[in-house]
Amino acid sequence: MKVLLIGASGYIGSAVSAHLADAGHHVVALVRDAQRSDAGHERRVGDVTDPASLTRAVTSDIDAVVDLAPPTGDAAVDAAAITALTDPLRGTGRAFVYASGVWVLGATGPEAADESAPVNPPAIVGYRPAIERQVLDTADAGVRAAVIRPGIVHGNGGGIPALLVDRARKQGAPTYVGDETVHWPMVHVDDLAELFVATVEKAPAGSLWHGVTEPRVSVLDLAVAAGAAAGVDGEPRSWALEDARAELGAPFADALALDQTVSGDAARESLGWLPRQAGAVADVRELSYRQVDTSGIAVFGAGDGRQADVEAIVRFVAGVQYAQQNELVDTFMSNFRKQHPVWTTGHGKRLSGWDEIDSFTRQVLPGATKHSTATYEVVRILFIRPDVAAVNVRQRPVTPGGQPIDDQPEGRPMYVLAKDNGRWRIAAAQNTQVHSA
């Protein structure tokens, strides 16, 4: 499908763009500046404040439109943008997917709110339910319209959790907004992107979906994880709501203080959505947000501006370790390219193709860490070209509790990583055991 994506360069939009491309779709990015580069995608010029430019961008070859543009703060402007984007789709059955958010539900408390729950939006999203209704009503005019309400998005070092990490670093202690009893519904940005792909491909007209993988995550636990990622500890501190309002603005601070529990089961059951990524607390503490020390890594062929890729590769390998240690098959498999990957195991078994690696992993990974697991340390990176890297890893056997196991051989995995649509994935891997003489 040819998909026009509004907000393609944003935090969520860049992930949606990558996953649409991975799924074989052709992404067309709406940009305000014709000279702007947008990850190699086709570009069309338009602005959400200029309805005519939006309508011009939705040509007859566009099969679906995904609107990830943040609210402008002006209900009339946003409503006009929706009209401009959906008018060319009327009577065609083509898809229009709009990104809203779970804040429209207001404070739900401990009872999980599904898609049938009433809305009670705080000020920051006060008019968004009306925009949702405007979108869904176009289903009666022959538009395959759908709305996705993401939870609090984490992953890849961005989103609101980055605020908690930055706050912990500045304050020297874990910090949360308001009351420690607050909970947030969460979703990893890559899992959310997969929901957008599934919605574009098969969601029925007039459907509403909650993009949530964890219905109720404690902000206290998130704050502690953010402190660990920032390299600080100590007792978590409350960021008094009045102080947060003064610094962040009252609408945003009040939204962060919402206690919510939101179910995302409907999308799993009806669209076959399969979240694969780590949960929010583990992701913040161990993976996407933690400080990375690259001083001991030998890097070759890096050229200029490669530090961000070095750090991304270290975090990627940490994700492989996390999936292995926690026996998460789907999470482990999300580390491989879909295009003809090759993996040779530590016992010399060669696996060719994603399906063969997936089948083998489902046989051997469950139960594999009952007696031992391993830690992974990047020791050398060779950038063969900007989007291909050979990575040497030291794999040390440890007990499930993390104690070194001296009588088991270490491993020396070597990964060939390819950067597709801005994300590193395993193209080929080989593990070699090291036996002492």
N, C-alpha and C positions, 0 to 999 in steps of 0.2 A: 504494500500500500504506500501511497505518497501522502506523507503526514506533514501538515503545516503546524509548527510548534512555536507558540508564543511564549517567550521566556526561556529559550533554549540555552542561554549562557548562564542562567542562575544556578544556585545550589541544587535544587531539585531538577531543574530543566536539563542540566548537563548530564545527570544520571538517566533521565527519561530518554534523552537524545541517544545516549550510548546503547541503552537496552533496546530501543526501537531499531537501531542500526544492526545490533547483534541478531535481532529476530528477522532480519532480512527486509526491513522497511526502509523506504527512501525518505530521509528527513529534510524538510525545507524549513529553515530558520527565519522567523520574522525579525528583522533588525531595523533600527532607526537610522543607521548610517550605512549607506551602500558600500562604503569602503571597508567596513569592519569585517574581519575574518571571524568565522564561527565554526571552528573544528572541522573545516573542510566540507561543510554542508552547503547545499544550494541555499541561496539567500533571496528573500524578498523584502522590500522596504515597506514599513508601516509603523504606525504609532497608535497606541490604545486611545490617545486623545484625539485622533483624526479618523473618525468612522469610515470616511470614503476610502482611505488608504487600506483599511482592514478588508473592506469588501473587495477591493481590487486584488488583494492577495489570495483570496479564496476562488481560484479559477477552477474550471471544470475538470482539470486533471488532478485536483486535490481530493483524495479519498476520505481524509479525516482531518479534523482540526483539534489540537490539544491546547487549551488555554491555561497556562501556568503564570500568567501575569499577576503580580501582587495587586491588591486593591489600590486604587488611586486616592481613596478617601472621599471621593465625590460619587454618590450613588448614581446621579444622572449620567456622569461620564462612563461609569462602568456598565450601566444598563445599555447605553448607546453602543458601547463596544460589543456587547453580546449580540445585540440586534444586527450590527454590521457584519459580524462573523457568521451568524447563523442564517441570515437572509438568503445567501447563495446556496445553502444546503437544503432549503425547504423543498419538500416533494421528491427528494433524491434518495433518501435512505442512507445518506452518508453520515459519518459519525462526527459528533461534537462532544468533547470531554472537557469538563470544567473542574478545576481544582479549587475546592473550598477548604474547610478545616474543621476539626472537632470542637474548636472553641465555640462554634455556633450553638452547641448543646448547653453551654453554661456549666455550672457546678452540678455534677450528677451524683456525687457521693459514692458509696461503695457498690451500689447496684449497677450492673453493666448496662449501658445504653446501646441498643441496636439502632438500625436505620429507621425504625418506626417511632423512636423516642421524640418527644416534643422538643422544640428549640427554645433556648432562653439566652440569647447572645449577650455577652458583655459589650461595652462600648466600642472596643477596637474592631469588632466584626458585626456591629449593630445592623447594618443593612444587607449583610451577606445572605441570610435566608431568603430575602426577596430576589436576589440575583440567582440563587439556586432554583427557586420556583420558576423564574423566567426561563432559565435553561431547560428545565424538565418539561415545561409547557410546550416547547417547540417539538416535542415528540408527536403532538397532535397534528403538527404541520409537516410530518414526514421527515423529521430529522432524528437520526439515531442518537439522541442526546443522553448523556450520563453525567453524574456528579460524583466526584471522589472527595471524601473528607479525610485527609491525612491526620494521623496523630502527631505528636511532637516528634520531629524527624531527627535522627542521629546518623552518624556514619561519615567516613571520609573526612573527619576532622572539622565538620561544619555544623550549622544549625544552632539551636539554642544550647545544647550541651557545651559548645565552645565558649559560650558566655560564662557557664559555671566554672570551666577550667581556668579561664582568664581571671575571673573573680577570685578563685582560690589562690592563684599565683600572686595576685596583687595584695590580697589580705593576709596571705601566709597561713590560711586555714580553710578547710572546706566550708562553703557558704551556700545557703538555699534561701529562696525568697519566701517571707511570711512564715507560715506554720509548718512544722516538721511532719505533720500528719497528712500533708497534701500528697496526692498521687497524680502521675501523668500517664496517659495512654501513649505508647511509643511505637515507632516503626523505623527500621533501617532504610536509608535512602535508596539502596539498591533493591530491597524488597518492594518498596513503594513504586519504584520505576517498573518493576515487573507487573505490578497491578495495573499501571497505566497501559502497558502493552496488552495485557489480557482484556482490559476494558475496550481499548481501540479495536481489538480483533473480534470480540464476541459478546460484549455486553448488550442487552436488549434496550430498546428505546425507552426513555423515561425511568432509568434505573439509578439508584443511589447506593453508594458503597462506602463503608468505613475502611480506610487504609490503616489498620492497626494490627500489629503482631503481638504486642504485650498490653493487655487491657488496663493494667494498674501497676505502675512502677513507682516506688517510693522516692520522693525527691530527696529525702535524707540519704538513702542509699546512693542516689545519683551524685549528690554533693560529695560524699566520701570517695566515690570513684573518681570524681573530677579532681579532688585533692590529690589522690594517688597519681593521676595522670600529670598533674602539675608539679609533682615532687614535694608536696607538703602534707603534713599530717596534723594531728591535734584534734581537739573536740570540734565538731561541726558548729558553725555559728548561723543564727538566723539573720538574714538581711531584712531588717524591719520594713514592713510594707510602705510606710510613709517615706523612709529613706530611699527605697527602691523607686517609688513614684517620682521622687524629686530627681533622681538620676536617669531613669529610663523613660519617664513619662507615665502618668497614671494609667492610661488604657493598657499599655503593654505589661506593666507591673501587675495590674489586677488580673490580667489573663494568666500570667505565670503563677498566680496564687490560687487558681481554680483547682479544686479537688475533683478529678474526673476518673471514671471507669467506663471504658468504651469497648464494645465487642467488634471484632473484625471477622467473625466467623462466616458471615454471609458470602463474602467474596471467595473464601476458600471453598465453600460448599458449592456455590453456583458457577463460579468462573474458573475453578481449578487452580486458584492462586496458591503457590507453594513458596512461602517465605523460607529463606535459606541462611540468612545472616545471623551473626551473634546478637544476643540480647543487649539492651541498652547499657546495663551496668557493666557487663564484661567488655563491651565495645569501648566505653569511655575509660575504664580502668586499664585495660590491657592492650587495646588495639589502635583505634583511629586517632585518639587524642593524646596518648602518652608522649612524653618527651623522648626523642630518639638521639642516642649518642652514636655518631658515625665515625668517630675519631679513630677507632681501631680497625676500620674496614679499608682494605686496599682497593682503590677504584682506578680503573684504567679506561682510556678512551672516552673520558667523560666530557671533555670540552667545557665550554662555558655554560653556566646555568643548569647544571645537572644535579645540584644538591637536592632539589625537590624530588627528583626521580630516585635518588639514593634513599632518601627517607621513606618514600612511598614503597620501595622494594623491601626495606627492613620491616615496615608495617605489614606488607603482604606476607612475608615469611612468618611473622608473628601470627597472622591469621591462619596459615597452614598448621602451625603448631597448635593453636587453639582448637581447630577442628579435629585434629588427630587426638589430642589429649582428652577431648570431650566426646569422642566417637560420633561426631556429627557428619553423617555421610553426605547429606545434601550440601552442607556448608563446605565440606572438603571438595566436593565435585564442582562447586562454583568457582574454584580456583583455576580450573582448566579451560583452555580455549575449546570451543565446540568444533573448530576446524582441525581435524586429524591430529590430535595430540598423541604423543608417545610417552610411555612410562616403563622403565625397567626397574623392577623392585630390587631390594637388597639381596634377595635370593636368586637373582638372575632371570626372573620371569619377565618377558617382554609383552607389554600390552599395547595394542594399536587401536586408536580411535576412541572417542568419548564413550561410546556404549560399552566397549570391552573394559575400559578402566572403571566405569560406573558399576558394571556387574561384579567385577572382582572386588571393588571396595565394599560393596554391600555384603559380600561374603566374609571378608576378613576383618573389617574395622569394628563391627559390634563385638564387644568382649575382648578386643585386642589389648586394652590397657588395664586389664584386671590385675596383672602382676607388675607391669612396668610400662613406662611411656618414655618420652624423650623431650629434651629442649632443643631449640633450633637457634643457631647463631650465625649470622651472615659474616663471612670472613673476606670475601673477595667478589668484586663485581667488574665485569668487562662489558662495556657498552660496545657491542659489535657495530651497531648503528643506533641512531637516537631512539628507535622503537624496538630494539632487540638487545637483550642483555643476558650474558651467561653469569650465573650466580653460584658461587661455592658456599656451602653451608656446613657447619660443624653440628652434628647431631649426637647429643650426649644422652645415654640411657639414665633414667631416674625412676624412682618408685612413684606410685600414684600420689604420694605425699610430697614429692619433689626432692627426695634424697638421692644423691649420686649412687649408681650401681657400678662398682669397680670391676666386677668379673664379667661384664657384658661388653662386647666390642662397640666402639663408637661407629657412627655412620658418617659418610662424606657425600651427601646429596649434591648433585649439580643440576640446577634448573636452567633451562633456556626459556626466558620470559619474553613474551611479545606484548607490545602496548597497542591494544585495539580500542579505538574510540575513547582514548584517554585513560584506559585501565590496564594494568599489568595482569597477565594471565600466563599459566604454564603452557608452553607449546611442546616441550619435551623435558623429561626428567630422568635421571639415573641415580640410583643410590649404590654406594659401595661401602661395605663393612671394612673396618680397619682392625686387624688382629695384631696384637703385640708379638714381637719375635720371641 
